[in-house]
Amino acid sequence: MLTGSKTTFKVRQMVPDIKERMLSHSGVNARGRDVFGLRCLPGECVLQRAVLVRKKLTAKEGGGWLSGTLFCTHFRVAFVPQDSPKPDDNADPVLLGDHDVALASIEKVVAVGPSRTKLVTASSSLKFTPEELVLYCRDLRVLCFLFDRLTPDTQAVEITYTIAKTYQPLKPGTVLAFQNAALGSVEMKQFLSNRRRDSQMNWFDSSSDWEQELERTGACGWRVSSVNDRFEMSTSLPKFNVVPQKVLDTELKKTFAHFNEGRIPRWCWRHPRGSDLLRMASFQNNIYHEKDDIRNLELILFGGQSLCVVVELGDEMPSPTDIQLAHTRLRALCLGDISTSVSVPDDKWLSTLESTHWLDYTRCCLRKAAEVACLLRGGHLTVVLQEAEDRDMTCVVSSLVQVMCDPHCRTRVGFQGLVQKEWVMAGHRFLSRINYHRDSDKEEAPVFLLFLDCVWQLWVQYPCRFQLTGDFLLALHDSFHLPLFSSFLANCHRERCKRSQNLSQSYTPVNGWRDLVPRGSFPDPSDPPLPPVWDWALQYSSQRRERFTQPVPPLTLPQPLLNGNLNTNPEAHRLSDSAPGSVFLLSRGSFSCSANLLPWRSGGGSGVYRKSHRRGGSTSENLPGLERLLKAWALTELPQGHTTTTSGLQGPLDSYEPLLPLLLGPCVGVWRDCYLRGALHAQAFSHPISSSTQHPVEQLAWEVQQLRDKLTLASSPTNTVPAKTQEPCRTDSNLNQNTNNSTFLFPASRPPGPVASRTMPPISNLQPRVPPARSRAGHRDSSKHTFLFGHPSSSESRPDQRYLPAPNNNAKLPKSNGPSLDS
């Protein structure tokens, strides 16, 4: 609507005949329909469209601009390229195309004019015709659409307002409306009800699934208990839990009262060398421990082993509040806000990144998981992860330990089963931590995203040991922000069962929680069926899914020793020399005995305690606990689990040796493809440029790369670049080159290898090795933009060095207006 001489555009109400016209455009069926080239879902209606629109592509998509048509439906904002093939009417529906974004994922809508920008809301008014539309998303994407000069002004204004009016900030009540818009049609419900879930992965929702995991890991002495099949013992634990065979269900029921929320010690995984990983909540206070209870509790904790190490995660690990604050700061740093023109100066970007503490928390999780992995490889003990509620950091650490030690968990199917076991079924509060409904911000904390970041750090350092790829981790990260999947829309297994079966429950002091199941009851037909997040065919195209996996080169494994103790850790030898029944506490990198570790032993029990890992001395005792474990492991019995070359230790040959991460200096960096993928768009120029012309940021990165190549040649004795290796070097000197925890923007250059180069080629290999253009006419001063992107190295330094330049802190480098772009 045009009013007044100032050409002020007002928000228009959605005209019903638009929906009717679009719905009658073609027939509706279970596979959707074609509307102006857009493949619509069953029941999806187009609200507005704009022609002659160009979408800015990311560097990973090839850069430049892509011409097409922009649509807004009541479920998503879709972009159909001009040269895209005609949709296949017989293909199964896909929720989002490669260039689409769900309305629930949009956080801000910004209109860019000739000389100003404006944050557009449902009650806004525009005094200019938008030339560019910028969508800020919750998953850290920033989508930029440029309206051509030939695009009708009314279409540019109407689609901007339609998106601003249709997308709703998440609040109570809007999530169900969004789910109904995507999955609520009769055709879509029928389609989803007939879909079969992935039969290759383990879902851990039945007794046979847990027995299959026990058989896969070779865990003997354990059984699957169904004592919590009606959630009477613990409402947050799954129906089935793995406990020692010697503990009967009648005795097991008495142990639930001794732990917070009834979360008793439960088996998670067995190392091939005989150690078991357990997790539990803290002990209840003021509980009297009878003699039989003490016997059952110790049977569960020791699990048939002679030693037990309790790893306390409460003091060392970040709290959910810390994680939420760090992630909020990281988002603000990486995205900025184009509507307010707020950005961090170049010379403060890295210091601001370090002040977010996100990378510190990533290091902390990886360090603790590496400590636990080093303990488990010793064999013949139980390692029990303990947290106050056993629903956050125990999920992170137990999952990371299995990713480090178990090759099966580094495959796509195995990783999905791992998340299903340690997060979904174990009772991580996904719904509260994501806070889809915006019920309480106090519970919000992206703990799962911190775990994905840790896995990405491992993948960067060991790309050839993973079948899953960075594209898979990124897809899982993006799906986490979409409130459509049953995996993330509940806080425990009981809530998922209650929703899927439409069960009401009653509680009595005698019987506990009881399900009231009326005859012939079915799930509420008004609620759309929610698919699991692992239904990738429903979310992404086949071309995108093909990039989720990569081939893993075979390893030459040593002769297996079943339940053998190949411990090469001197500190673990001290543990193995302890008397049976000993209990140790691993806290802050050191073993000790706490008087209150086991409440029934606080008065001076029969267990034998021994202190070790005391800090002090002038040798390796000065290093943190993890570094001492790494040093001891690297220097003892090397031929059994490793291979060496003239360049030093190349990594474990045994597939079950832990993939221990490097944590110092630039070895831990920002997940660039995730957190920085929208940063360049947020600072992009408002007008399109030729895809062959480099951005000033790329120009600076090219110059840094040239300097690095010269330093590499100068540091080599023969002035030649040696051959590349597949795994990062792990020499003892490497662990102590840089003992500070300085934060770097990017991790050290990943060893390329054949698989790594195929999955994610260095950007420098994609750019022509010719000097880029020095300037571009018609663009704003690039000094006002933060330099975020650097090029990974296309040539490695010497194999015995982790990064360049050589460790000379006093060496002077050429001055630069921005922070370090490379490691």
C-alpha positions in Angstrom: 0.0 0.0 0.0 1.4 3.4 -1.0 0.5 6.3 1.1 1.7 10.0 1.0 4.4 11.6 -1.0 7.1 9.9 1.0 6.2 6.6 -0.6 5.8 4.8 2.8 5.0 1.2 2.5 2.6 -0.3 5.1 2.3 -3.9 6.1 -0.4 -5.7 4.2 -2.6 -8.4 5.5 -2.3 -11.8 3.8 -5.0 -12.0 1.2 -6.8 -15.3 1.3 -7.2 -15.5 -2.5 -3.4 -15.7 -2.8 -3.5 -19.0 -0.9 -6.5 -20.2 -2.9 -4.9 -19.3 -6.2 -1.6 -21.1 -5.3 -3.3 -24.2 -3.9 -5.4 -24.5 -7.1 -2.3 -24.2 -9.3 -1.9 -27.9 -9.4 -3.1 -31.1 -7.7 -2.1 -31.9 -4.2 -0.7 -35.3 -3.5 1.6 -37.1 -1.0 4.7 -36.0 -3.0 3.8 -32.3 -3.2 3.3 -30.1 -6.3 5.1 -27.7 -8.6 4.3 -24.0 -8.2 6.2 -21.6 -10.5 9.1 -24.1 -10.4 9.1 -24.5 -6.6 8.5 -28.0 -5.4 6.0 -27.5 -2.6 5.3 -29.9 0.3 1.8 -31.4 0.6 -0.3 -28.6 2.0 2.3 -25.9 1.6 1.1 -22.7 0.0 3.1 -19.9 -1.5 2.4 -16.5 0.0 4.6 -14.2 -2.1 7.3 -14.4 -4.7 9.8 -12.1 -6.3 11.5 -12.6 -9.7 14.9 -11.6 -11.0 16.6 -12.0 -7.6 20.2 -12.9 -7.0 21.5 -14.9 -4.1 25.0 -14.4 -2.8 26.9 -17.7 -2.6 29.4 -18.6 0.1 33.0 -19.4 -0.7 32.2 -23.1 -0.2 29.4 -22.8 -2.8 31.8 -21.3 -5.3 31.2 -17.6 -4.6 29.5 -15.0 -6.8 25.8 -14.6 -7.3 23.1 -17.0 -8.4 20.0 -15.7 -10.3 16.6 -17.1 -9.7 13.2 -16.6 -8.0 12.6 -16.0 -4.3 9.5 -17.5 -2.6 8.0 -17.2 0.8 5.6 -19.9 2.0 4.0 -20.4 5.4 6.9 -22.8 6.2 10.1 -21.5 4.6 11.9 -19.0 2.4 12.8 -20.8 -0.8 15.1 -19.8 -3.6 14.9 -21.6 -7.0 17.8 -21.0 -9.3 17.0 -19.9 -12.8 18.7 -22.9 -14.5 17.5 -25.5 -12.0 16.0 -28.7 -13.5 12.3 -29.3 -13.3 11.2 -31.0 -10.1 10.5 -34.7 -10.3 6.9 -35.3 -9.5 7.6 -38.9 -8.4 10.4 -38.0 -6.0 9.8 -38.0 -2.2 9.4 -34.6 -0.7 12.3 -32.8 0.9 11.7 -30.3 3.6 14.4 -27.8 2.6 16.2 -27.3 -0.7 19.9 -26.4 -0.9 19.1 -22.7 -1.0 16.1 -22.7 1.5 15.7 -21.7 5.1 12.9 -22.5 7.4 10.9 -19.6 8.9 11.6 -21.0 12.4 15.3 -20.6 11.7 15.1 -16.9 10.9 16.1 -14.6 13.7 16.2 -11.2 11.9 15.1 -9.7 8.7 17.1 -6.7 7.5 16.3 -4.5 4.4 19.3 -2.8 2.8 18.6 0.4 0.8 20.9 2.8 -1.2 22.2 4.5 2.0 20.7 2.8 5.0 19.6 -0.5 6.5 16.5 -1.3 8.6 15.5 -4.1 10.8 12.1 -5.2 9.5 9.3 -6.5 11.8 5.6 -7.1 11.4 4.9 -3.6 12.6 7.6 -1.8 10.6 7.2 0.7 7.9 9.7 1.2 5.1 10.5 4.6 3.5 12.6 3.1 0.8 12.5 0.3 -1.7 14.9 -2.5 -0.6 17.8 -3.3 -2.8 19.0 -6.2 -0.8 17.3 -8.5 1.7 19.5 -10.1 4.5 18.2 -12.9 6.6 20.0 -13.7 9.9 19.5 -17.3 11.0 19.8 -19.0 14.3 22.2 -21.6 12.9 24.7 -18.7 12.1 23.9 -18.5 8.4 23.4 -15.1 6.8 21.4 -15.3 3.5 21.8 -12.3 1.2 19.3 -11.7 -1.7 19.8 -8.8 -4.2 16.8 -7.5 -6.1 17.6 -6.7 -9.7 16.8 -3.3 -11.1 14.2 -5.0 -13.2 12.5 -6.5 -10.2 9.2 -4.8 -9.6 9.4 -2.6 -6.5 6.1 -4.0 -5.3 7.5 -7.5 -5.3 10.6 -6.5 -3.4 8.6 -4.7 -0.8 5.8 -7.3 -0.5 8.2 -10.3 -0.1 10.2 -8.4 2.5 7.1 -7.7 4.5 5.7 -11.2 4.0 8.8 -12.8 5.4 8.9 -10.3 8.3 5.2 -11.0 9.1 5.3 -14.7 8.6 8.4 -15.6 10.5 7.8 -15.4 14.2 10.4 -15.2 17.0 10.1 -18.4 18.9 7.7 -18.1 21.8 5.2 -20.4 23.5 2.6 -21.7 21.0 4.5 -20.9 17.8 6.5 -24.2 17.6 3.3 -26.3 17.2 2.0 -23.9 14.5 5.3 -24.3 12.6 5.2 -28.1 12.9 1.7 -28.1 11.6 2.7 -25.9 8.7 5.5 -28.3 7.7 4.1 -31.7 8.6 0.4 -31.2 9.5 -1.3 -32.0 6.2 -3.1 -35.2 5.8 -0.9 -36.2 2.9 2.3 -35.5 4.9 1.1 -37.4 7.9 0.4 -40.4 5.8 3.8 -40.1 4.1 5.6 -39.9 7.4 3.7 -42.7 9.0 4.8 -45.1 6.2 8.5 -44.2 6.4 10.9 -46.7 7.8 13.7 -45.7 10.0 17.3 -46.6 9.3 17.9 -50.3 10.0 21.7 -50.0 9.9 22.0 -47.8 13.0 21.3 -48.9 16.6 18.4 -46.9 18.2 18.9 -48.2 21.7 15.2 -48.3 22.4 14.8 -52.0 23.0 16.5 -54.7 25.0 17.9 -56.3 21.9 19.6 -53.1 20.8 21.5 -52.9 24.1 22.4 -56.6 23.9 23.7 -56.0 20.4 26.0 -53.2 21.8 27.2 -55.5 24.5 28.1 -58.1 21.9 29.8 -55.6 19.6 32.1 -54.3 22.4 32.7 -57.8 23.8 31.5 -56.7 27.3 31.0 -59.8 29.5 29.6 -59.7 33.0 26.9 -57.2 32.2 23.2 -57.6 31.4 20.3 -55.5 30.2 17.8 -54.7 33.0 14.2 -53.6 32.3 13.5 -52.6 35.9 12.7 -49.1 34.7 10.4 -50.2 31.9 7.5 -48.0 33.3 9.8 -45.2 34.5 9.0 -46.0 38.1 12.6 -46.0 39.3 13.7 -42.9 37.4 11.7 -40.7 35.1 14.7 -39.4 33.2 16.5 -42.8 32.6 15.5 -45.0 29.6 13.5 -48.2 30.0 16.6 -50.4 29.6 19.9 -50.0 31.4 23.0 -52.1 31.5 24.1 -53.3 35.0 26.3 -56.1 36.3 25.0 -59.6 36.0 25.5 -60.3 39.7 23.0 -57.6 40.7 19.4 -58.8 40.6 16.5 -56.5 39.8 15.1 -56.8 43.3 18.4 -55.5 44.7 18.8 -53.0 41.9 15.6 -51.3 42.8 17.0 -50.3 46.2 19.9 -48.5 44.7 17.9 -45.8 42.8 17.2 -43.9 46.0 20.9 -43.3 46.6 21.4 -41.1 43.6 20.0 -37.8 42.3 16.9 -38.3 40.1 17.5 -42.0 40.6 20.3 -42.0 38.0 22.3 -45.0 39.1 25.7 -46.0 37.7 25.1 -47.4 34.2 27.4 -49.1 31.7 28.2 -47.1 28.6 31.1 -48.8 26.7 33.9 -51.3 27.1 37.4 -50.7 25.8 38.9 -53.7 24.0 41.5 -54.0 26.7 38.9 -54.8 29.3 38.1 -51.4 31.0 34.5 -50.3 31.4 33.1 -46.8 31.1 30.1 -45.9 33.4 28.2 -42.7 34.2 26.1 -41.7 37.2 24.7 -38.8 39.1 25.9 -37.6 42.5 24.9 -39.4 45.7 21.9 -38.3 47.6 22.6 -36.6 50.9 21.5 -38.0 54.3 20.8 -41.4 53.0 21.4 -44.3 55.4 23.4 -47.1 53.7 22.5 -50.5 54.9 24.9 -53.4 54.6 23.1 -55.0 51.6 22.9 -51.6 49.9 26.6 -51.1 50.2 27.3 -54.4 48.7 25.0 -53.7 45.7 26.4 -50.2 45.2 30.0 -51.5 45.1 29.0 -54.3 42.7 27.6 -51.7 40.3 30.5 -49.4 40.6 33.2 -52.0 40.2 31.3 -54.0 37.6 33.5 -57.1 38.2 36.7 -55.1 38.0 39.2 -54.8 40.9 39.7 -51.0 40.6 37.4 -48.0 40.2 38.2 -44.5 39.2 35.5 -41.8 39.7 36.0 -38.8 37.4 34.3 -35.8 39.0 33.1 -33.4 36.3 31.4 -30.8 38.4 34.3 -28.5 39.3 36.4 -28.6 36.1 33.9 -28.5 33.4 31.9 -25.5 32.3 28.4 -25.1 33.6 25.4 -24.7 31.3 25.3 -21.0 32.2 28.9 -20.6 31.2 28.3 -22.4 27.9 25.3 -20.3 27.1 27.2 -17.1 27.8 30.1 -18.1 25.7 28.0 -19.1 22.8 26.0 -15.9 22.9 29.3 -13.9 22.8 30.6 -16.0 19.9 27.5 -15.5 17.9 27.7 -11.7 18.4 31.3 -11.7 17.4 31.0 -13.8 14.3 27.8 -12.3 13.0 27.7 -8.7 14.2 24.6 -6.8 13.2 24.3 -5.1 9.9 21.2 -3.2 11.0 23.3 -1.3 13.6 26.6 -1.4 11.8 28.3 -2.8 14.9 31.5 -4.7 14.3 34.6 -5.5 16.3 37.8 -3.7 15.2 40.4 -5.7 13.4 43.0 -5.3 16.1 40.6 -6.6 18.8 39.0 -9.5 17.0 41.2 -12.2 18.3 41.3 -10.9 21.8 37.5 -10.7 21.7 37.3 -14.2 20.5 39.5 -15.4 23.4 37.3 -13.5 25.8 34.3 -15.5 24.8 35.9 -18.6 26.4 34.2 -20.9 23.8 37.6 -22.3 22.7 38.6 -22.7 26.3 35.6 -24.8 27.0 36.3 -26.8 23.9 39.8 -27.5 25.1 38.5 -28.4 28.6 36.1 -31.0 27.2 38.8 -32.5 24.9 41.3 -32.6 27.7 39.1 -34.4 30.1 38.0 -36.9 27.5 41.6 -37.6 26.7 42.4 -38.2 30.3 39.6 -40.7 30.5 40.7 -42.4 27.3 44.2 -42.8 28.7 42.8 -44.4 31.8 40.6 -46.8 29.9 43.4 -48.1 27.7 45.1 -49.4 30.9 42.6 -52.2 31.2 40.9 -54.0 34.0 39.2 -51.1 35.8 36.0 -49.1 35.7 36.0 -45.4 35.0 32.8 -43.7 36.4 31.9 -40.3 35.1 30.0 -38.4 37.8 28.0 -35.2 37.5 25.4 -33.7 39.8 22.5 -34.5 37.5 24.3 -36.7 34.9 22.5 -35.0 32.0 25.0 -32.5 30.5 28.8 -32.9 30.7 28.7 -36.7 31.2 27.0 -36.8 27.8 29.9 -34.7 26.3 32.8 -36.6 27.9 31.4 -40.1 27.5 30.7 -39.5 23.8 34.1 -37.9 23.1 35.8 -40.8 24.8 34.1 -43.3 22.5 34.8 -41.1 19.4 38.5 -41.1 20.4 38.8 -44.8 21.1 36.1 -46.6 19.0 36.5 -46.5 15.1 32.8 -47.5 14.8 31.8 -44.2 16.5 33.6 -42.3 13.8 31.4 -43.7 11.0 28.1 -42.1 10.2 26.0 -44.9 11.4 28.1 -45.4 14.5 28.1 -41.8 15.4 24.3 -41.6 15.0 24.0 -44.6 17.4 26.4 -42.9 19.8 24.3 -39.7 20.0 21.2 -41.8 20.3 22.7 -43.8 23.2 24.5 -41.1 25.2 22.2 -38.1 24.5 18.7 -39.0 23.3 18.1 -42.1 25.4 20.3 -41.0 28.3 18.0 -38.1 29.1 19.9 -35.0 28.0 17.4 -32.1 28.3 17.3 -31.2 24.6 14.0 -29.3 24.8 15.1 -27.2 27.8 18.7 -26.6 26.5 17.5 -25.5 23.0 14.6 -23.6 24.5 12.4 -23.9 21.4 9.3 -22.7 23.3 11.2 -19.8 25.1 9.7 -21.0 28.4 12.7 -20.2 30.5 16.0 -18.7 29.4 17.6 -20.0 32.6 17.8 -23.6 31.2 19.0 -22.6 27.7 22.5 -23.8 26.9 23.8 -25.3 23.7 25.7 -28.2 25.3 25.2 -30.4 22.3 26.7 -27.8 20.0 29.8 -27.7 22.2 30.1 -31.5 21.7 29.8 -31.1 17.9 32.5 -28.5 18.0 34.8 -30.9 19.9 34.2 -33.6 17.4 35.0 -31.2 14.6 38.3 -30.4 16.3 39.1 -34.1 16.3 38.0 -34.5 12.7 40.3 -31.6 11.6 43.3 -33.2 13.3 42.5 -36.8 12.2 40.6 -36.5 9.0 41.7 -39.9 7.7 40.3 -41.7 10.8 36.7 -40.5 10.2 34.2 -41.9 7.8 31.8 -39.0 8.6 32.8 -35.6 7.3 32.5 -32.0 8.2 29.4 -31.7 6.0 27.7 -34.3 8.2 28.6 -32.4 11.4 27.4 -29.1 9.9 24.1 -30.7 8.8 23.5 -32.0 12.3 24.3 -28.6 13.7 21.7 -27.0 11.4 19.1 -29.6 12.1 19.5 -28.9 15.8 18.0 -25.5 15.3 14.9 -26.8 13.5 12.0 -27.7 15.8 10.7 -30.6 13.7 12.5 -33.7 15.0 11.5 -36.0 17.9 15.2 -36.4 18.8 15.4 -32.8 20.1 11.8 -32.1 21.2 11.9 -33.9 24.5 14.0 -34.0 27.7 14.0 -37.7 28.2 12.7 -41.0 26.8 9.6 -40.9 29.0 8.5 -37.6 27.4 8.9 -39.0 23.9 7.0 -42.2 24.7 4.2 -40.1 26.3 3.9 -37.9 23.2 4.0 -40.8 20.7 1.6 -43.0 22.6 -0.7 -40.2 24.0 -0.3 -41.5 27.5 -1.6 -39.9 30.6 0.1 -40.8 33.9 -0.8 -41.0 37.6 1.4 -41.2 40.6 0.8 -43.1 43.8 3.3 -43.6 46.7 3.1 -47.4 46.3 3.1 -47.9 42.6 5.0 -44.7 41.5 4.3 -43.5 38.0 1.7 -45.5 36.1 0.5 -45.0 32.5 -3.2 -44.8 32.0 -3.8 -46.5 28.7 -7.4 -46.4 27.6 -8.5 -49.1 25.1 -8.1 -48.2 21.5 -6.1 -45.1 22.3 -3.9 -43.6 19.5 -1.8 -40.5 19.3 -3.6 -37.3 18.9 -4.4 -37.0 15.2 -4.1 -33.2 15.4 -0.4 -33.4 16.3 1.9 -34.0 13.3 4.2 -37.0 13.5 7.7 -35.9 14.2 10.4 -37.7 12.3 13.8 -38.5 13.9 16.7 -36.2 13.0 18.5 -39.2 11.4 16.0 -39.2 8.5 18.4 -37.3 6.2 16.5 -38.1 3.0 13.6 -36.0 4.4 15.9 -33.0 5.0 18.6 -32.9 2.3 19.0 -33.8 -1.4 20.9 -36.8 -2.5 23.8 -34.6 -3.7 24.1 -33.1 -0.2 23.9 -36.5 1.5 26.7 -37.9 -0.6 29.1 -35.5 1.1 28.3 -36.9 4.6 30.8 -39.8 4.3 34.2 -40.5 2.9 36.3 -43.6 2.5 38.6 -44.5 5.4 42.0 -46.1 4.4 42.5 -49.5 6.1 45.0 -49.7 9.0 47.5 -52.5 9.6 46.4 -53.7 13.0 48.7 -55.5 15.5 47.9 -59.0 16.8 44.8 -58.6 19.0 45.1 -59.6 22.7 41.7 -60.3 24.1 41.3 -58.6 27.4 45.0 -58.1 27.5 46.6 -55.5 29.6 48.9 -53.6 27.3 49.2 -50.6 29.6 52.1 -48.4 28.8 51.2 -45.7 31.3 53.4 -45.6 34.4 50.7 -43.9 36.4 48.3 -46.6 35.4 50.8 -49.2 36.6 50.6 -47.6 40.0 46.9 -48.0 39.9 47.2 -51.7 38.9 49.5 -52.3 41.8 46.9 -51.2 44.3 44.9 -53.6 46.3 41.5 -54.8 45.0 38.6 -52.7 46.0 40.5 -49.4 45.7 38.6 -46.3 44.6 40.4 -43.3 43.2 39.2 -39.8 42.3 40.4 -38.1 39.2 39.9 -34.4 39.6 41.8 -31.5 38.0 44.3 -33.9 36.3 45.4 -35.7 39.4 44.5 -38.9 41.3 43.6 -38.7 44.9 41.5 -40.2 47.6 38.6 -38.2 49.0 37.1 -39.0 52.3 33.6 -38.3 51.0 34.0 -40.0 47.6 31.9 -43.0 48.7 29.6 -41.9 51.5 29.5 -45.4 53.1 33.4 -45.3 53.3 33.6 -41.8 54.7 34.0 -43.2 58.2 37.1 -45.1 57.3 36.1 -48.1 55.1 38.1 -51.1 54.2 39.1 -49.8 50.8 42.7 -49.0 50.2 43.5 -45.6 48.9 46.6 -44.2 47.4 47.5 -40.8 46.2 49.4 -40.3 42.9 49.9 -37.6 40.3 51.1 -35.1 42.8 52.2 -31.8 41.3 55.8 -30.7 42.0 59.3 -31.2 41.0 61.3 -29.7 38.1 60.8 -32.3 35.4 57.6 -33.5 33.8 55.7 -33.0 37.0 55.4 -29.3 36.1 53.2 -30.2 33.1 49.4 -30.6 33.4 48.1 -34.1 34.1 47.1 -34.7 30.5 50.4 -33.7 29.0 52.2 -36.1 31.4 50.0 -38.9 30.3 50.7 -38.1 26.7 54.4 -37.9 27.3 54.4 -41.2 29.2 52.4 -42.9 26.5 54.6 -41.6 23.7 57.9 -42.7 25.3 57.0 -46.2 26.4 56.5 -49.4 24.4 56.3 -47.6 21.1 56.4 -50.5 18.7 53.2 -52.1 20.0 50.9 -49.4 19.0 52.6 -46.8 16.9 54.8 -46.4 13.8 57.7 -44.0 13.5 59.5 -42.3 10.7 62.5 -40.0 10.5 60.1 -37.2 11.4 58.9 -38.7 14.7 55.7 -40.3 16.0 53.0 -40.5 13.4 50.0 -41.6 15.4 48.5 -44.9 16.6 48.3 -47.9 14.2 46.0 -49.8 16.6 42.5 -48.7 15.6 41.5 -48.7 19.3 44.3 -46.5 20.5 42.8 -43.1 21.4 43.0 -40.2 19.0 44.5 -37.8 21.5 44.0 -34.2 20.4 46.6 -31.4 20.3 45.3 -28.6 22.5 48.0 -26.0 22.6 48.1 -22.8 20.7 46.6 -22.8 17.2 45.7 -26.6 17.3 42.2 -25.7 18.5 40.5 -23.1 16.3 37.1 -21.7 15.2 34.8 -24.0 13.3 35.0 -21.8 10.3 32.4 -23.6 8.1 29.9 -23.2 10.8 30.5 -20.0 12.8 32.1 -17.9 10.2 30.1 -18.9 7.1 27.8 -15.9 7.5 30.4 -13.4 8.7 31.6 -12.4 5.2 28.0 -12.0 4.1 27.3 -9.9 7.1 30.0 -7.5 6.0 29.5 -7.9 2.3 29.1 -5.0 -0.1 25.6 -4.2 -1.1 26.2 -4.7 -4.9 27.2 -7.8 -6.8 30.7 -8.2 -8.2 32.3 -10.6 -10.6 32.9 -14.0 -9.1 36.4 -13.9 -10.6 37.3 -10.7 -8.6 38.7 -11.4 -5.2 37.5 -9.7 -2.1 40.0 -7.6 -0.2 40.0 -10.2 2.6 40.9 -12.9 0.1 43.6 -10.6 -1.3 45.2 -10.1 2.1 45.0 -13.9 2.8 46.7 -14.5 -0.6 49.6 -12.2 0.5 49.8 -14.0 3.8 50.0 -17.3 2.0 52.8 -16.1 -0.2 54.7 -15.0 2.9 54.1 -18.4 4.5 55.4 -20.2 1.4 58.6 -18.2 1.5 59.1 -18.9 5.2 58.6 -22.6 4.5 61.2 -22.6 1.8 63.6 -20.6 4.0 63.2 -22.9 7.0 64.0 -26.1 5.0 67.7 -27.1 4.9 67.5 -28.0 1.2 65.0 -25.3 0.3 62.5 -27.9 -0.8 59.1 -28.8 0.7 59.1 -32.3 2.1 56.4 -34.8 1.4 53.1 -34.4 3.2 52.0 -36.8 5.9 48.5 -38.0 6.7 48.6 -37.6 10.5 50.0 -34.7 12.6 53.3 -35.3 14.3 53.2 -36.0 18.0 56.7 -35.6 19.2 57.5 -34.7 22.8 58.9 -31.3 21.7 55.7 -30.6 20.0 53.7 -30.8 23.2 55.9 -28.2 24.8 56.6 -25.7 22.0 54.0 -23.3 23.2 52.7 -23.8 26.8 50.4 -20.9 26.7 46.8 -21.2 25.8 46.7 -18.4 23.4 43.7 -18.3 21.1 44.0 -18.4 17.3 41.3 -17.9 14.8 42.0 -21.0 12.8 43.5 -24.4 13.7 46.9 -25.5 12.5 46.9 -26.6 8.9 45.3 -30.0 8.6 47.4 -32.7 7.1 45.9 -33.0 3.7 46.1 -36.7 2.8 44.1 -38.1 -0.1 40.8 -38.2 1.8 41.1 -34.8 3.4 41.9 -33.1 0.2 38.9 -34.7 -1.5 36.5 -33.7 1.3 37.6 -30.2 1.9 40.3 -28.8 -0.4 42.3 -25.9 0.8 40.9 -22.6 -0.4 44.3 -21.6 -1.7 44.1 -24.5 -4.1 40.8 -23.2 -5.5 42.1 -19.7 -6.2 44.5 -19.0 -9.1 48.0 -18.5 -7.9 48.3 -15.1 -9.5 48.4 -11.7 -7.7 44.8 -10.6 -7.1 43.4 -7.3 -8.2 44.5 -4.5 -5.9 41.3 -2.5 -5.9 37.7 -2.5 -7.1 35.8 0.5 -8.2 32.6 1.5 -6.5 33.2 -0.3 -3.2 33.5 1.0 0.3 36.8 1.1 2.2 37.7 -2.4 3.1 39.5 -1.2 6.3 36.1 -0.8 7.9 35.5 -4.6 7.7 36.9 -7.2 10.0 39.3 -9.6 8.3 38.0 -13.0 9.2 39.1 -15.5 6.6 42.5 -16.9 6.0 43.6 -19.6 3.5 44.7 -23.0 4.8 48.2 -23.8 3.9 48.7 -25.5 0.6 52.2 -26.7 1.6 53.1 -28.1 4.9 56.1 -27.2 7.1 58.7 -29.7 8.1 57.2 -32.9 9.5 58.7 -32.3 12.9 57.0 -28.9 13.2 53.3 -28.4 13.9 53.0 -24.9 12.6 55.0 -22.0 11.2 56.8 -19.7 11.8 59.4 -21.4 13.9 59.2 -20.8 17.6 61.0 -17.5 17.8 58.9 -15.2 19.8 61.2 -12.3 19.1 61.2 -12.6 15.4 59.7 -9.6 13.7 57.0 -10.1 11.0 55.7 -7.6 8.6 53.1 -5.3 10.1 49.4 -5.9 9.3 46.3 -3.9 10.0 44.4 -7.0 11.0 44.8 -10.0 13.2 46.6 -13.2 12.2 44.7 -14.9 9.4 46.6 -18.2 9.7 48.1 -20.4 12.2 
